Amino acid sequence: MNDRDRSPTGDRPEVEAFVAGLPKVELHLHLEGSMRLHTRRALAERHRTGLAVRPEGVPFHDFDGFIDAFIEGLSLLRDATDLVTIIADMAADLAANTVRYAEVTTTAWLHLHDGKMTPEAYREALAEGRALARREHGVELAWVIDIPRGFETPAETFTAAFLESPNCPEATVAIGLGGPEIGYPAGNYAASFARAAALGLKRVPHGGETAGSTYVTDCLERLHADRIGHGVMALQDPLVVAELVRRQVPLEVCPTSNVLLKVATDLDNHPLAELRQAGVRVTLATDDPGYFDVDLNRELVLAHHHGGMSTEDLRAMELDSVAVSFLDPGAKARLSAEISAYQQV
Ligand SMILES: [Zn+2]
């Protein structure tokens, strides 16, 4: 963080203190992108690889550059023990940000397609990590299993079938769609999303991050998205923005990710404020904190300084994030009451 992030009114410590204690939910976070530098170093040491471990927070040349780093990090994950390790480290980070509940995306295909891990071991590791997160950190986790774009048919058919199988991890709440967008419009995956919906799963594709507003329309019209990852390119077309507002489909907005991946030039020119002004529901999230040197507290503080959100706007956004999460009604009511009652000490 540099000096330009400091508020001229000198209210920075107060905002930070408010955000630090505010109970939160995180709805756009990739398990495989959550690995902090210390976690990746520990894994590299465990497996005695000579891999140079990429630092956090360095801007990427483009989205493909990020995918390369992501795949490199993935190569550090060799077995179920590693998976439990990264879930535990992620849960510790979430707890440090007073996150009570997170819907975490994991790309099953990347772990399972080459036999590195069995589907049973993957399922058990996620269950063990989830129990550990609850027991040791007081964080409740649910899973979004996504189809990675860019691998085409094998990854898609594998993921759709895996979601229907007995090995689908406990607490899987939604199907996702990740990876590079351009050339892979969301509509291509409509059949798999319909299969997942028939199982009772929610639909949360990435769309309109690196590609244009038609990719957001595709998520709405063809995938019947319950929420959309990023979606910031909707602003290219007022009709798409109007449709997001009409349908009340929220966007999972990740400003730091957008800047580091050059989706936005900088935080002052990030579309968060414009989307909110237009009436689009948004939830702030970190995407891949292990590569972006960000956590949810900092994302909220940055939204105050650069996105014009007051502390009460941030509280209202967290309440709305609970509303658009896939928690059951009882858990939503309890967490909402906790957020509403929160007083900064
Ligand atoms: Zn993402």
Residues whose N, C-alpha, C, O or C-beta is under 5 A from the ligand:
A	BS01	ZN	D287
